Amino acid sequence: TTAFGSYNNAYAFKLLGFLQRTPINFIANPLINITLQGRADTYPKRRGVTRVKELWQQGQNVSLGHDCVQDPWYSLGTGNMLDVASMAVHVCQMTGTPEIDACYNMITWHGAKTLHIEDQYGVEVGKPANLIVLDAGDRYDAIRRRATVRYVISRGKLLAHTEPPNSQWKG
């Protein structure tokens, strides 16, 4: 869907009308899309990411991914989905509170819907209890600070934990 971000508005809005009548899921990979797409353009350069905001606003299922992790195309990839959400917030100009919430959902609930695992996703009785616990007070804080993963739990068992940093002011 990266080309969709480069279509002229008349064509894009016509296409949005067609897409609204489909059950298609969309996945944007903003870290790599912003790096690779348009790199050979002269100015103005294309952003390279699809119309995440417009698709989300019309109710399409949009999820965000991390396409490359330390490979020749994107050597800075860490696999941290909070980096992905942060990039989407900025590149897709989604800095309002509902939009930041939407970007968080795009790396969580919407991804589960894209993968057709909604029935296994979330913290409820009968679900497999695969989750991470972030050192953040809320979604906004998690994205803003790229919160540390405190606990990794798989099938209800603690796999890993990280102690929070202990900074001390010396002044």
N, C-alpha and C positions, 0 to 999 in steps of 0.2 A: 504493500500500500504506500510505499514511499513516493511513488510518482504522483499519487493523489494530492500531495502537498504542492505540486508544481502546476496542476491544472488551473486554467483560468476560472474565475468565479462562476461564470455562466455555465460552463460544462460541469464544474464540481457540484454546484447546487442542483443541477439536473440529475447527476449521478446520485447525490445524497437522497433525492426523492425515490429513486429506484431501490437503493440500498435499505431504506427504511422499511421496505416491504419484505425484507429477507431476514433469515435468522443467522446471518453471517457474523462471525466474531472477527475482530480486528486486533492485530498485535503490532505495536510500534516498539522499536528498539532505539530510543532517542540517543543514547550514547554513541552508538556506531553510526546511526543514520546521519546525525549532525556532523560526524567526522568524514564519512565517505561521500555522501551525496553532495553534489555541487562543488566538489573540491577543485575541479578544473574550470569552473565558471569564472568569468570576469565579474566585476561588480555591476549590479548587486548580485550577491551570491545567494543561491537557494539555501534554505535551512535544512532541507532534506528529510524532514519528518512529516508524516502524514497529518491530516486535519483532525488530530485527536480531539480538540475542543468541540469542533462542529459535530463530529460523530457522537461524542458523549452527550452533547446538548440535545440531540435528537433521539437519545435513548438506545443507541447501539451499544453492544458489549465491546468495550475497548480494554485490552490488557496491555501491560508493558513488559518488555523482556530485556534481557541482557545477552545480546547475541555473541559477543566476543569477549574472551577472558585471556589476557596476555598472549595474543597471537599476532601474526603479521599485520592484521587489519586494524587492531586496536590493542596496543601493548599496555594500556593503562587500566584495563578491565579487572575488577576485583570480584565480581559476582555479587556484590552488595546491591540488593534491590532498592535500598534507600537512596543510593546514588542515582539509580534509574528514575525513581520518582522525583527526586530533586531536579534532575535535568529536564524531565517532562514539565514540571511546574514552571521552569524558566523558559525553555524553548517554545513551549506551546502557549505561553502567556496565560497561565492558569494560577495566578497568585492570590486570588480571593479565597476566603475560608472554604466555601463549598467546593471550589475547584481543587484546593489542596486535599480535601477529604476524598474527592473523586480520584485523584492521582494515587493516593494511598490504597483506595479500593482497587485500582487498576493493577497493583502489584500483589493483591491478596485475593479478594472475592472474585473479581472479574477474571483473573487467571484461572481460578478453579472452574469457573463457568466455561471458559475457553477449552479447558482440558476435559470437560464433562465429568468432573469429580465433586460437584457441589454437595452430593449426598455424603461424601467423606470429609468435607471441609468444615472447619469450625470447632468450637469447644462445646460439645453437647454429649449427653449420655448416649452410648452406642457408636460414637465416632472414634477413629483410631488414636486421637490425641497426639497428632504430629504438629508441633508448634515451636515457636521461639518466643522468648520473653525479652522485650527490649528495655533498656534503662532509659525510659522516657515517660513523661507524664501523660502525653497524648500523641495523636498522629502528627500534629503540627511540629511538636518538639522532636519527634522521632526523625522526621524528614529534615528539619532545620539543622539538627546536630549530627545527623547520621548516627543515631543512637547505637551504643554498644549492645551486642546480643549478650544478655546475661545468662540465659539458659537455653539449651537445645534439648527438646524432648521428642522422642520418637516412640510411637506405640505405647505412650504412657510412661516410658522410662527415661530418666535423665541421662543424656549422652555426654553433655559438656556444660561447664559453667565458667563464667569469666567474672573475676572480681572487678568492681568499678575502680577507675583510677583514683588515687588518693593524693590530690594536689594540696600543697601547703604553702601558704603565703609567707615569705621570708622578709617582709619589709615593714 
